[in-house]
Amino acid sequence: MRIELTQAFRDAYPGGIFGALVARGCPNRPRAAAIGSDQRIVETRLRERFPGSTIDVDPTAIAYASHFRRFGVRYPVVHQAKTIIAGRPIQSTSALAEVMFTAELDSLVLTSGHDLLALRDSLMVDVAGAEDTYTRISGKEQVPRLGDMVVRDTQGIIASVVYGPDFRTRLQDDSGAALFGAWCPIRIPAKVIEAHLATLADLLRREWPGATVENPHILRAGGA
């Protein structure tokens, strides 16, 4: 799939990165069946790395917090990680989402999941304009925050940083192929995103040994 950064995104977020990972042959199911031991490792690692509220001073958490604070909201992945640190197990609404969530918690890199077959043609990494609107995964119509990072296909916005994925391209019960996006409008080292997508790819292969997982796409606003 072709993915491009618009000039508007490059100008607004000169340190921004968008990473994408495509996986096929991974039929969704209600819960992940094969990565339980990996999830326990991530849970333990979070609790050991971030006793108390020390997660708030992690460089990745700080970077995302600065972006979300600009729009008057908090970074949800840190909040979710804190529930795991407090003793909650990793779980989500489907196996594809659960695999994504496991990798996301481990790296704190904001990630979205989309049904690959619902995406239309190429993707454009852009910024939200005054006339933009899209339907959130909840089914609610949403005007994204002006200037926020968004990704579009030829039918419209598929997600924004602040408000998350859309309804049209959401992962569904019968999804068998997915595109996962790593959203980094702020300055996070490319090696962090690369490691995150490598972890996600490994988890996908563990959960679906027959899956085809492509090499990740890493697009940098500042060039190579």
TORPA-4810 file (N, C-alpha, C, O; in nm, 3 decimals):
<nodes>
NODE_1_0.084_-0.120_0.000_0.000_0.000_0.000_0.088_0.125_0.000_0.185_0.135_0.075_M
NODE_2_0.051_0.220_-0.084_0.127_0.345_-0.091_0.088_0.436_0.025_-0.031_0.455_0.052_R
NODE_3_0.187_0.492_0.093_0.165_0.584_0.204_0.256_0.704_0.183_0.375_0.689_0.156_I
NODE_4_0.200_0.824_0.196_0.277_0.945_0.177_0.252_1.043_0.290_0.146_1.042_0.353_E
NODE_5_0.350_1.128_0.315_0.335_1.240_0.408_0.306_1.365_0.327_0.377_1.394_0.231_L
NODE_6_0.202_1.439_0.364_0.175_1.564_0.295_0.276_1.671_0.338_0.340_1.658_0.443_T
NODE_7_0.288_1.775_0.257_0.376_1.886_0.295_0.322_1.956_0.419_0.400_2.006_0.501_Q
NODE_8_0.191_1.959_0.433_0.131_2.021_0.553_0.175_1.947_0.679_0.202_2.009_0.781_A
NODE_9_0.181_1.813_0.671_0.228_1.737_0.788_0.375_1.764_0.814_0.416_1.784_0.928_F
NODE_10_0.455_1.765_0.709_0.598_1.791_0.726_0.623_1.927_0.789_0.712_1.943_0.873_R
NODE_11_0.544_2.026_0.749_0.561_2.161_0.803_0.515_2.169_0.949_0.580_2.234_1.031_D
NODE_12_0.404_2.103_0.980_0.348_2.112_1.115_0.425_2.027_1.215_0.437_2.062_1.332_A
NODE_13_0.478_1.913_1.168_0.544_1.818_1.257_0.678_1.775_1.196_0.691_1.662_1.148_Y
NODE_14_0.777_1.864_1.198_0.905_1.834_1.132_0.979_1.715_1.191_1.065_1.657_1.126_P
NODE_15_0.946_1.677_1.315_1.007_1.558_1.374_0.915_1.438_1.373_0.944_1.337_1.436_G
NODE_16_0.804_1.449_1.300_0.702_1.345_1.304_0.740_1.220_1.226_0.817_1.224_1.130_G
NODE_17_0.683_1.108_1.270_0.702_0.979_1.204_0.568_0.906_1.200_0.491_0.911_1.296_I
NODE_18_0.543_0.838_1.090_0.432_0.744_1.083_0.487_0.609_1.041_0.554_0.598_0.938_F
NODE_19_0.458_0.507_1.121_0.501_0.372_1.088_0.380_0.286_1.058_0.276_0.300_1.122_G
NODE_20_0.393_0.197_0.961_0.281_0.110_0.924_0.328_-0.034_0.909_0.437_-0.061_0.858_A
NODE_21_0.243_-0.125_0.954_0.272_-0.268_0.945_0.148_-0.337_0.890_0.039_-0.321_0.944_L
NODE_22_0.165_-0.415_0.784_0.054_-0.486_0.721_0.068_-0.635_0.750_0.176_-0.692_0.735_V
NODE_23_-0.042_-0.696_0.791_-0.044_-0.840_0.818_-0.165_-0.903_0.750_-0.276_-0.850_0.755_A
NODE_24_-0.142_-1.017_0.687_-0.249_-1.093_0.621_-0.251_-1.235_0.676_-0.151_-1.284_0.729_R
NODE_25_-0.364_-1.300_0.663_-0.374_-1.437_0.712_-0.381_-1.445_0.863_-0.325_-1.536_0.924_G
NODE_26_-0.449_-1.348_0.923_-0.462_-1.344_1.070_-0.609_-1.328_1.107_-0.650_-1.220_1.151_C
NODE_27_-0.689_-1.433_1.090_-0.832_-1.423_1.117_-0.860_-1.386_1.262_-0.808_-1.448_1.355_P
NODE_28_-0.941_-1.285_1.280_-0.971_-1.236_1.414_-1.052_-1.338_1.493_-1.119_-1.424_1.436_N
NODE_29_-1.044_-1.328_1.624_-1.122_-1.411_1.715_-1.144_-1.330_1.843_-1.082_-1.225_1.860_R
NODE_30_-1.231_-1.377_1.932_-1.265_-1.296_2.049_-1.148_-1.265_2.141_-1.143_-1.156_2.199_P
NODE_31_-1.054_-1.358_2.157_-0.940_-1.335_2.245_-0.814_-1.394_2.182_-0.821_-1.490_2.105_R
NODE_32_-0.700_-1.336_2.216_-0.574_-1.394_2.174_-0.557_-1.530_2.241_-0.593_-1.547_2.357_A
NODE_33_-0.500_-1.627_2.167_-0.491_-1.763_2.217_-0.349_-1.810_2.244_-0.330_-1.909_2.315_A
NODE_34_-0.249_-1.740_2.190_-0.113_-1.795_2.194_-0.009_-1.703_2.256_0.108_-1.741_2.268_A
NODE_35_-0.048_-1.582_2.295_0.054_-1.487_2.343_0.041_-1.457_2.492_0.089_-1.354_2.540_I
NODE_36_-0.024_-1.547_2.565_-0.042_-1.524_2.708_0.089_-1.504_2.782_0.099_-1.415_2.867_G
NODE_37_0.190_-1.584_2.751_0.318_-1.571_2.820_0.385_-1.438_2.785_0.450_-1.377_2.870_S
NODE_38_0.369_-1.393_2.661_0.423_-1.263_2.621_0.353_-1.149_2.697_0.417_-1.052_2.736_D
NODE_39_0.225_-1.163_2.715_0.150_-1.061_2.789_0.194_-1.055_2.935_0.207_-0.946_2.991_Q
NODE_40_0.218_-1.171_2.996_0.264_-1.171_3.136_0.401_-1.103_3.147_0.429_-1.034_3.244_R
NODE_41_0.486_-1.125_3.046_0.618_-1.061_3.045_0.604_-0.910_3.037_0.672_-0.837_3.109_I
NODE_42_0.515_-0.863_2.950_0.494_-0.718_2.936_0.437_-0.660_3.064_0.481_-0.554_3.108_V
NODE_43_0.342_-0.729_3.125_0.285_-0.680_3.251_0.392_-0.668_3.359_0.401_-0.567_3.429_E
NODE_44_0.474_-0.772_3.372_0.581_-0.771_3.472_0.682_-0.661_3.443_0.727_-0.591_3.533_T
NODE_45_0.716_-0.647_3.316_0.814_-0.545_3.279_0.762_-0.404_3.311_0.838_-0.320_3.360_R
NODE_46_0.636_-0.378_3.284_0.579_-0.248_3.317_0.587_-0.221_3.467_0.623_-0.110_3.508_L
NODE_47_0.554_-0.321_3.547_0.554_-0.301_3.692_0.695_-0.282_3.747_0.715_-0.211_3.845_R
NODE_48_0.792_-0.347_3.683_0.930_-0.331_3.728_0.991_-0.200_3.679_1.069_-0.138_3.751_E
NODE_49_0.957_-0.158_3.558_1.012_-0.034_3.502_0.955_0.090_3.568_1.024_0.190_3.585_R
NODE_50_0.826_0.084_3.605_0.757_0.205_3.646_0.687_0.190_3.781_0.564_0.191_3.787_F
NODE_51_0.763_0.175_3.889_0.698_0.173_4.020_0.637_0.309_4.052_0.690_0.413_4.011_P
NODE_52_0.527_0.307_4.124_0.463_0.434_4.157_0.412_0.504_4.032_0.345_0.443_3.948_G
NODE_53_0.444_0.632_4.019_0.402_0.710_3.902_0.519_0.745_3.812_0.513_0.844_3.739_S
NODE_54_0.625_0.666_3.817_0.746_0.700_3.741_0.726_0.691_3.591_0.809_0.741_3.515_T
NODE_55_0.618_0.627_3.546_0.591_0.622_3.403_0.573_0.762_3.345_0.598_0.784_3.226_I
NODE_56_0.530_0.856_3.428_0.504_0.991_3.380_0.631_1.064_3.337_0.624_1.163_3.265_D
NODE_57_0.747_1.015_3.379_0.873_1.080_3.340_0.950_0.998_3.237_1.066_1.028_3.208_V
NODE_58_0.887_0.896_3.182_0.948_0.822_3.072_0.954_0.914_2.950_0.858_0.985_2.923_D
NODE_59_1.065_0.915_2.876_1.078_1.007_2.762_0.966_0.994_2.658_0.918_1.094_2.605_P
NODE_60_0.925_0.871_2.628_0.817_0.854_2.531_0.686_0.907_2.585_0.611_0.973_2.513_T
NODE_61_0.658_0.878_2.712_0.535_0.928_2.775_0.534_1.080_2.778_0.430_1.142_2.753_A
NODE_62_0.647_1.141_2.809_0.657_1.287_2.814_0.631_1.347_2.676_0.559_1.446_2.664_I
NODE_63_0.688_1.286_2.573_0.671_1.337_2.437_0.524_1.335_2.396_0.472_1.434_2.346_A
NODE_64_0.457_1.223_2.418_0.316_1.215_2.383_0.231_1.309_2.468_0.139_1.373_2.418_Y
NODE_65_0.263_1.317_2.597_0.186_1.404_2.686_0.189_1.548_2.637_0.090_1.620_2.650_A
NODE_66_0.303_1.590_2.581_0.313_1.727_2.533_0.219_1.751_2.415_0.159_1.859_2.404_S
NODE_67_0.205_1.651_2.328_0.114_1.666_2.215_-0.031_1.668_2.262_-0.109_1.754_2.220_H
NODE_68_-0.068_1.576_2.347_-0.207_1.570_2.393_-0.242_1.692_2.478_-0.355_1.741_2.472_F
NODE_69_-0.147_1.740_2.556_-0.172_1.858_2.639_-0.205_1.979_2.554_-0.283_2.065_2.594_R
NODE_70_-0.145_1.985_2.438_-0.173_2.095_2.344_-0.321_2.103_2.310_-0.373_2.211_2.284_R
NODE_71_-0.389_1.989_2.311_-0.531_1.984_2.278_-0.619_1.964_2.402_-0.739_1.937_2.391_F
NODE_72_-0.559_1.978_2.520_-0.635_1.978_2.644_-0.678_1.842_2.693_-0.774_1.831_2.769_G
NODE_73_-0.608_1.735_2.650_-0.644_1.600_2.694_-0.518_1.525_2.737_-0.407_1.572_2.714_V
NODE_74_-0.534_1.411_2.800_-0.421_1.331_2.845_-0.394_1.216_2.749_-0.480_1.177_2.672_R
NODE_75_-0.272_1.164_2.757_-0.233_1.055_2.669_-0.293_0.925_2.720_-0.258_0.881_2.829_Y
NODE_76_-0.383_0.861_2.644_-0.456_0.745_2.697_-0.370_0.622_2.721_-0.402_0.543_2.810_P
NODE_77_-0.263_0.602_2.644_-0.184_0.480_2.661_-0.116_0.478_2.797_-0.105_0.372_2.859_V
NODE_78_-0.070_0.593_2.846_-0.011_0.597_2.980_-0.116_0.565_3.085_-0.089_0.491_3.180_V
NODE_79_-0.235_0.617_3.068_-0.344_0.585_3.162_-0.372_0.435_3.162_-0.390_0.374_3.268_H
NODE_80_-0.377_0.375_3.043_-0.402_0.231_3.033_-0.287_0.152_3.095_-0.310_0.051_3.162_Q
NODE_81_-0.163_0.197_3.072_-0.048_0.128_3.131_-0.055_0.131_3.283_-0.017_0.035_3.350_A
NODE_82_-0.102_0.242_3.337_-0.112_0.252_3.484_-0.210_0.150_3.541_-0.190_0.101_3.652_K
NODE_83_-0.315_0.117_3.465_-0.408_0.015_3.514_-0.341_-0.123_3.515_-0.370_-0.206_3.602_T
NODE_84_-0.251_-0.147_3.420_-0.176_-0.273_3.418_-0.077_-0.275_3.534_-0.062_-0.377_3.602_I
NODE_85_-0.008_-0.165_3.556_0.088_-0.155_3.667_0.016_-0.181_3.799_0.074_-0.239_3.891_I
NODE_86_-0.109_-0.136_3.808_-0.187_-0.154_3.932_-0.239_-0.296_3.950_-0.293_-0.328_4.055_A
NODE_87_-0.221_-0.381_3.848_-0.258_-0.522_3.865_-0.356_-0.578_3.765_-0.386_-0.698_3.769_G
NODE_88_-0.407_-0.496_3.677_-0.503_-0.547_3.577_-0.429_-0.623_3.468_-0.322_-0.579_3.426_R
NODE_89_-0.482_-0.736_3.418_-0.417_-0.808_3.308_-0.444_-0.739_3.174_-0.542_-0.666_3.160_P
NODE_90_-0.358_-0.764_3.077_-0.379_-0.711_2.943_-0.494_-0.788_2.878_-0.493_-0.911_2.873_I
NODE_91_-0.591_-0.715_2.828_-0.700_-0.776_2.754_-0.764_-0.670_2.666_-0.754_-0.550_2.693_Q
NODE_92_-0.831_-0.715_2.561_-0.896_-0.622_2.470_-1.017_-0.690_2.409_-1.057_-0.798_2.452_S
NODE_93_-1.074_-0.625_2.308_-1.203_-0.670_2.256_-1.192_-0.777_2.149_-1.293_-0.837_2.112_T
NODE_94_-1.072_-0.803_2.097_-1.053_-0.905_1.995_-0.906_-0.942_1.991_-0.822_-0.871_2.046_S
NODE_95_-0.874_-1.052_1.927_-0.735_-1.097_1.923_-0.646_-0.996_1.851_-0.536_-0.967_1.899_A
NODE_96_-0.691_-0.942_1.739_-0.610_-0.844_1.668_-0.584_-0.721_1.753_-0.473_-0.669_1.758_L
NODE_97_-0.688_-0.674_1.819_-0.672_-0.557_1.906_-0.585_-0.590_2.026_-0.508_-0.506_2.072_A
NODE_98_-0.597_-0.712_2.077_-0.519_-0.752_2.195_-0.370_-0.762_2.164_-0.287_-0.722_2.245_E
NODE_99_-0.337_-0.815_2.048_-0.196_-0.822_2.006_-0.140_-0.681_1.991_-0.030_-0.652_2.037_V
NODE_100_-0.217_-0.593_1.927_-0.175_-0.454_1.910_-0.156_-0.386_2.046_-0.057_-0.318_2.069_M
NODE_101_-0.252_-0.406_2.135_-0.249_-0.342_2.266_-0.129_-0.389_2.347_-0.070_-0.310_2.421_F
NODE_102_-0.094_-0.516_2.335_0.021_-0.569_2.407_0.149_-0.499_2.365_0.230_-0.458_2.449_T
NODE_103_0.169_-0.484_2.233_0.288_-0.414_2.183_0.285_-0.267_2.221_0.388_-0.209_2.256_A
NODE_104_0.168_-0.206_2.214_0.153_-0.064_2.246_0.188_-0.035_2.392_0.256_0.063_2.421_E
NODE_105_0.143_-0.119_2.482_0.174_-0.101_2.623_0.323_-0.119_2.651_0.380_-0.050_2.736_L
NODE_106_0.385_-0.210_2.580_0.527_-0.237_2.603_0.614_-0.118_2.562_0.714_-0.089_2.627_D
NODE_107_0.575_-0.050_2.454_0.657_0.060_2.401_0.604_0.198_2.435_0.678_0.296_2.431_S
NODE_108_0.474_0.206_2.468_0.402_0.332_2.489_0.384_0.411_2.359_0.351_0.529_2.364_L
NODE_109_0.406_0.348_2.244_0.389_0.413_2.115_0.243_0.401_2.070_0.190_0.290_2.058_V
NODE_110_0.178_0.514_2.047_0.038_0.516_2.007_0.018_0.439_1.876_0.087_0.463_1.778_L
NODE_111_-0.079_0.345_1.878_-0.098_0.255_1.764_-0.246_0.241_1.733_-0.329_0.235_1.824_T
NODE_112_-0.279_0.235_1.606_-0.417_0.209_1.565_-0.420_0.086_1.475_-0.322_0.054_1.408_S
NODE_113_-0.535_0.018_1.476_-0.552_-0.100_1.392_-0.669_-0.081_1.297_-0.773_-0.028_1.336_G
NODE_114_-0.653_-0.125_1.172_-0.755_-0.106_1.069_-0.770_-0.232_0.985_-0.672_-0.302_0.958_H
NODE_115_-0.893_-0.260_0.946_-0.918_-0.372_0.854_-0.858_-0.335_0.719_-0.899_-0.236_0.657_D
NODE_116_-0.763_-0.412_0.673_-0.691_-0.380_0.550_-0.785_-0.372_0.431_-0.766_-0.287_0.343_L
NODE_117_-0.887_-0.460_0.426_-0.977_-0.464_0.311_-1.074_-0.347_0.309_-1.136_-0.320_0.206_L
NODE_118_-1.087_-0.276_0.421_-1.176_-0.159_0.425_-1.106_-0.032_0.380_-1.171_0.069_0.351_A
NODE_119_-0.973_-0.035_0.374_-0.897_0.083_0.331_-0.908_0.100_0.181_-0.913_0.002_0.106_L
NODE_120_-0.911_0.224_0.137_-0.930_0.254_-0.005_-0.806_0.323_-0.061_-0.776_0.438_-0.028_R
NODE_121_-0.737_0.252_-0.147_-0.623_0.305_-0.222_-0.511_0.352_-0.128_-0.484_0.287_-0.027_D
NODE_122_-0.447_0.463_-0.160_-0.330_0.508_-0.085_-0.369_0.580_0.043_-0.484_0.622_0.061_S
NODE_123_-0.271_0.594_0.133_-0.290_0.667_0.258_-0.208_0.794_0.255_-0.097_0.797_0.203_L
NODE_124_-0.265_0.900_0.313_-0.197_1.028_0.324_-0.191_1.066_0.471_-0.294_1.076_0.538_M
NODE_125_-0.070_1.088_0.521_-0.050_1.135_0.658_-0.053_1.287_0.652_0.028_1.348_0.583_V
NODE_126_-0.147_1.348_0.725_-0.181_1.488_0.703_-0.212_1.556_0.837_-0.193_1.496_0.943_D
NODE_127_-0.258_1.678_0.832_-0.307_1.749_0.950_-0.454_1.783_0.927_-0.497_1.804_0.814_V
NODE_128_-0.531_1.788_1.034_-0.674_1.816_1.026_-0.698_1.962_0.990_-0.633_2.052_1.043_A
NODE_129_-0.792_1.983_0.897_-0.831_2.118_0.857_-0.966_2.157_0.915_-1.032_2.077_0.981_G
NODE_130_-1.005_2.279_0.889_-1.127_2.334_0.948_-1.253_2.264_0.899_-1.354_2.265_0.970_A
NODE_131_-1.251_2.204_0.781_-1.370_2.142_0.725_-1.377_1.992_0.750_-1.472_1.926_0.707_E
NODE_132_-1.278_1.936_0.817_-1.270_1.791_0.834_-1.372_1.739_0.934_-1.406_1.805_1.032_D
NODE_133_-1.419_1.618_0.908_-1.503_1.545_1.001_-1.490_1.396_0.969_-1.458_1.360_0.855_T
NODE_134_-1.513_1.310_1.067_-1.516_1.167_1.041_-1.597_1.098_1.149_-1.629_1.158_1.252_Y
NODE_135_-1.630_0.973_1.127_-1.708_0.896_1.224_-1.613_0.811_1.307_-1.543_0.724_1.256_T
NODE_136_-1.611_0.839_1.438_-1.523_0.765_1.528_-1.566_0.620_1.541_-1.675_0.582_1.499_R
NODE_137_-1.477_0.539_1.599_-1.504_0.396_1.614_-1.631_0.370_1.695_-1.693_0.265_1.681_I
NODE_138_-1.669_0.465_1.779_-1.792_0.454_1.859_-1.917_0.477_1.776_-2.028_0.450_1.823_S
NODE_139_-1.901_0.527_1.652_-2.015_0.562_1.569_-2.054_0.708_1.578_-2.146_0.753_1.510_G
NODE_140_-1.983_0.784_1.662_-2.012_0.925_1.681_-1.940_1.008_1.575_-1.822_0.985_1.546_K
NODE_141_-2.012_1.106_1.519_-1.950_1.197_1.423_-1.857_1.291_1.499_-1.893_1.344_1.604_E
NODE_142_-1.738_1.312_1.444_-1.636_1.388_1.517_-1.567_1.489_1.427_-1.527_1.456_1.315_Q
NODE_143_-1.553_1.610_1.476_-1.467_1.710_1.412_-1.331_1.699_1.479_-1.321_1.725_1.599_V
NODE_144_-1.226_1.660_1.407_-1.095_1.647_1.472_-1.042_1.783_1.515_-1.084_1.887_1.463_P
NODE_145_-0.948_1.780_1.609_-0.888_1.904_1.655_-0.805_1.966_1.542_-0.722_1.899_1.481_R
NODE_146_-0.828_2.093_1.518_-0.758_2.163_1.411_-0.607_2.151_1.430_-0.554_2.186_1.535_L
NODE_147_-0.539_2.102_1.326_-0.394_2.087_1.332_-0.346_1.955_1.386_-0.226_1.929_1.386_G
NODE_148_-0.436_1.869_1.434_-0.395_1.738_1.484_-0.349_1.651_1.366_-0.388_1.674_1.252_D
NODE_149_-0.267_1.553_1.396_-0.222_1.456_1.296_-0.337_1.362_1.260_-0.403_1.307_1.347_M
NODE_150_-0.361_1.346_1.129_-0.463_1.254_1.080_-0.404_1.171_0.967_-0.303_1.208_0.907_V
NODE_151_-0.469_1.058_0.938_-0.437_0.979_0.819_-0.566_0.962_0.741_-0.672_0.935_0.797_V
NODE_152_-0.555_0.978_0.609_-0.671_0.968_0.520_-0.647_0.860_0.415_-0.533_0.838_0.372_R
NODE_153_-0.754_0.794_0.374_-0.751_0.721_0.248_-0.837_0.800_0.151_-0.872_0.914_0.181_D
NODE_154_-0.871_0.745_0.036_-0.943_0.824_-0.064_-1.089_0.850_-0.025_-1.157_0.928_-0.092_T
NODE_155_-1.138_0.784_0.081_-1.275_0.809_0.126_-1.283_0.897_0.249_-1.392_0.935_0.291_Q
NODE_156_-1.169_0.931_0.309_-1.175_1.019_0.424_-1.077_0.981_0.533_-0.992_0.894_0.515_G
NODE_157_-1.091_1.048_0.647_-1.003_1.026_0.760_-1.027_0.887_0.820_-1.142_0.848_0.842_I
NODE_158_-0.919_0.813_0.845_-0.932_0.682_0.908_-0.894_0.688_1.057_-0.922_0.594_1.132_I
NODE_159_-0.831_0.796_1.100_-0.799_0.812_1.242_-0.734_0.948_1.263_-0.680_1.008_1.171_A
NODE_160_-0.741_0.994_1.387_-0.665_1.111_1.431_-0.595_1.074_1.560_-0.634_0.977_1.626_S
NODE_161_-0.494_1.149_1.598_-0.422_1.117_1.721_-0.513_1.134_1.842_-0.522_1.043_1.925_V
NODE_162_-0.579_1.247_1.853_-0.657_1.276_1.973_-0.781_1.189_1.985_-0.813_1.144_2.095_V
NODE_163_-0.851_1.165_1.875_-0.980_1.095_1.883_-0.976_0.950_1.836_-1.076_0.879_1.848_Y
NODE_164_-0.864_0.904_1.781_-0.849_0.763_1.751_-0.910_0.718_1.619_-0.942_0.801_1.534_G
NODE_165_-0.925_0.585_1.602_-0.966_0.527_1.473_-1.110_0.559_1.435_-1.191_0.600_1.518_P
NODE_166_-1.139_0.540_1.307_-1.273_0.562_1.256_-1.356_0.434_1.261_-1.305_0.326_1.293_D
NODE_167_-1.482_0.449_1.228_-1.575_0.336_1.229_-1.563_0.251_1.103_-1.568_0.128_1.110_F
NODE_168_-1.545_0.315_0.989_-1.547_0.245_0.859_-1.435_0.143_0.848_-1.458_0.033_0.798_R
NODE_169_-1.314_0.176_0.894_-1.200_0.086_0.875_-1.161_0.012_1.003_-1.052_-0.046_1.011_T
NODE_170_-1.249_0.012_1.101_-1.217_-0.051_1.230_-1.192_-0.201_1.214_-1.243_-0.262_1.121_R
NODE_171_-1.115_-0.258_1.303_-1.100_-0.403_1.309_-1.234_-0.465_1.349_-1.298_-0.421_1.444_L
NODE_172_-1.276_-0.568_1.274_-1.405_-0.631_1.300_-1.387_-0.779_1.334_-1.277_-0.833_1.322_Q
NODE_173_-1.496_-0.842_1.376_-1.490_-0.982_1.416_-1.441_-1.072_1.304_-1.375_-1.173_1.330_D
NODE_174_-1.472_-1.036_1.179_-1.433_-1.121_1.066_-1.312_-1.067_0.990_-1.283_-1.113_0.880_D
NODE_175_-1.241_-0.970_1.047_-1.121_-0.919_0.981_-1.016_-1.030_0.973_-0.994_-1.103_1.069_S
NODE_176_-0.951_-1.040_0.858_-0.846_-1.139_0.841_-0.715_-1.081_0.796_-0.616_-1.152_0.780_G
NODE_177_-0.715_-0.949_0.775_-0.594_-0.877_0.735_-0.603_-0.738_0.795_-0.711_-0.681_0.805_A
NODE_178_-0.489_-0.685_0.835_-0.491_-0.558_0.909_-0.374_-0.470_0.872_-0.268_-0.517_0.831_A
NODE_179_-0.397_-0.341_0.887_-0.289_-0.243_0.883_-0.282_-0.179_1.021_-0.383_-0.132_1.073_L
NODE_180_-0.163_-0.178_1.079_-0.141_-0.114_1.208_-0.056_0.011_1.187_0.047_0.006_1.120_F
NODE_181_-0.100_0.121_1.244_-0.026_0.246_1.230_0.033_0.290_1.362_-0.034_0.288_1.465_G
NODE_182_0.159_0.331_1.359_0.227_0.387_1.476_0.234_0.538_1.457_0.294_0.586_1.361_A
NODE_183_0.172_0.612_1.547_0.150_0.755_1.532_0.248_0.832_1.620_0.247_0.820_1.742_W
NODE_184_0.334_0.911_1.557_0.437_0.984_1.632_0.452_1.126_1.577_0.548_1.153_1.505_C
NODE_185_0.360_1.216_1.611_0.373_1.353_1.562_0.487_1.429_1.630_0.535_1.529_1.578_P
NODE_186_0.529_1.380_1.746_0.633_1.446_1.822_0.766_1.373_1.803_0.771_1.266_1.742_I
NODE_187_0.873_1.431_1.854_1.007_1.375_1.830_1.031_1.253_1.919_1.061_1.265_2.038_R
NODE_188_1.017_1.137_1.858_1.051_1.010_1.921_1.153_0.944_1.829_1.133_0.942_1.708_I
NODE_189_1.262_0.890_1.882_1.364_0.830_1.795_1.305_0.721_1.705_1.223_0.640_1.749_P
NODE_190_1.348_0.721_1.579_1.298_0.622_1.485_1.321_0.480_1.535_1.241_0.391_1.508_A
NODE_191_1.431_0.458_1.608_1.461_0.323_1.656_1.355_0.274_1.754_1.333_0.154_1.765_K
NODE_192_1.289_0.366_1.824_1.181_0.327_1.915_1.062_0.275_1.836_1.003_0.172_1.872_V
NODE_193_1.026_0.345_1.728_0.914_0.302_1.644_0.949_0.171_1.574_0.865_0.082_1.563_I
NODE_194_1.071_0.160_1.525_1.114_0.037_1.458_1.108_-0.082_1.553_1.061_-0.189_1.514_E
NODE_195_1.153_-0.064_1.676_1.148_-0.173_1.775_1.004_-0.208_1.809_0.970_-0.326_1.825_A
NODE_196_0.920_-0.107_1.819_0.778_-0.131_1.848_0.712_-0.214_1.739_0.641_-0.311_1.769_H
NODE_197_0.734_-0.178_1.614_0.673_-0.253_1.504_0.732_-0.392_1.491_0.663_-0.485_1.449_L
NODE_198_0.860_-0.408_1.526_0.921_-0.541_1.525_0.856_-0.630_1.632_0.830_-0.748_1.608_A
NODE_199_0.830_-0.572_1.749_0.761_-0.647_1.855_0.621_-0.685_1.811_0.578_-0.799_1.832_T
NODE_200_0.550_-0.591_1.750_0.415_-0.620_1.702_0.417_-0.731_1.597_0.332_-0.820_1.599_L
NODE_201_0.513_-0.726_1.507_0.524_-0.830_1.404_0.550_-0.966_1.468_0.491_-1.066_1.427_A
NODE_202_0.637_-0.971_1.568_0.666_-1.098_1.637_0.542_-1.153_1.705_0.516_-1.273_1.699_D
NODE_203_0.464_-1.066_1.770_0.342_-1.110_1.838_0.239_-1.161_1.737_0.171_-1.260_1.763_L
NODE_204_0.227_-1.094_1.624_0.135_-1.140_1.521_0.173_-1.280_1.471_0.087_-1.365_1.451_L
NODE_205_0.302_-1.302_1.452_0.347_-1.434_1.405_0.328_-1.541_1.511_0.302_-1.657_1.479_R
NODE_206_0.341_-1.503_1.636_0.317_-1.601_1.743_0.169_-1.639_1.750_0.135_-1.756_1.765_R
NODE_207_0.084_-1.539_1.737_-0.060_-1.564_1.747_-0.113_-1.635_1.623_-0.202_-1.720_1.634_E
NODE_208_-0.059_-1.601_1.505_-0.101_-1.663_1.379_0.024_-1.711_1.306_0.076_-1.637_1.222_W
NODE_209_0.072_-1.829_1.334_0.198_-1.876_1.273_0.197_-1.876_1.121_0.303_-1.868_1.059_P
NODE_210_0.079_-1.885_1.059_0.071_-1.886_0.914_0.055_-1.748_0.851_0.041_-1.737_0.729_G
NODE_211_0.056_-1.643_0.933_0.032_-1.509_0.881_0.149_-1.460_0.796_0.264_-1.502_0.814_A
NODE_212_0.118_-1.372_0.704_0.219_-1.301_0.625_0.229_-1.160_0.680_0.134_-1.082_0.670_T
NODE_213_0.342_-1.127_0.738_0.362_-0.994_0.797_0.469_-0.922_0.715_0.583_-0.967_0.709_V
NODE_214_0.432_-0.812_0.654_0.525_-0.739_0.568_0.628_-0.663_0.651_0.610_-0.638_0.770_E
NODE_215_0.736_-0.627_0.585_0.832_-0.537_0.649_0.763_-0.403_0.675_0.685_-0.357_0.593_N
NODE_216_0.792_-0.341_0.788_0.724_-0.215_0.821_0.765_-0.101_0.731_0.876_-0.099_0.677_P
NODE_217_0.674_-0.005_0.715_0.703_0.121_0.648_0.727_0.226_0.755_0.645_0.243_0.845_H
NODE_218_0.837_0.297_0.748_0.868_0.405_0.842_0.884_0.533_0.760_0.978_0.544_0.681_I
NODE_219_0.794_0.629_0.779_0.799_0.755_0.706_0.833_0.867_0.802_0.766_0.886_0.903_L
NODE_220_0.939_0.940_0.770_0.988_1.047_0.857_0.963_1.182_0.791_0.996_1.202_0.674_R
NODE_221_0.906_1.275_0.864_0.882_1.409_0.810_1.013_1.479_0.779_1.019_1.559_0.686_A
NODE_222_1.118_1.449_0.856_1.246_1.513_0.836_1.334_1.441_0.737_1.452_1.474_0.725_G
NODE_223_1.281_1.343_0.665_1.364_1.267_0.570_1.427_1.148_0.637_1.381_1.105_0.742_G
NODE_224_1.532_1.094_0.577_1.596_0.972_0.627_1.666_0.995_0.759_1.726_0.903_0.814_A
</nodes>
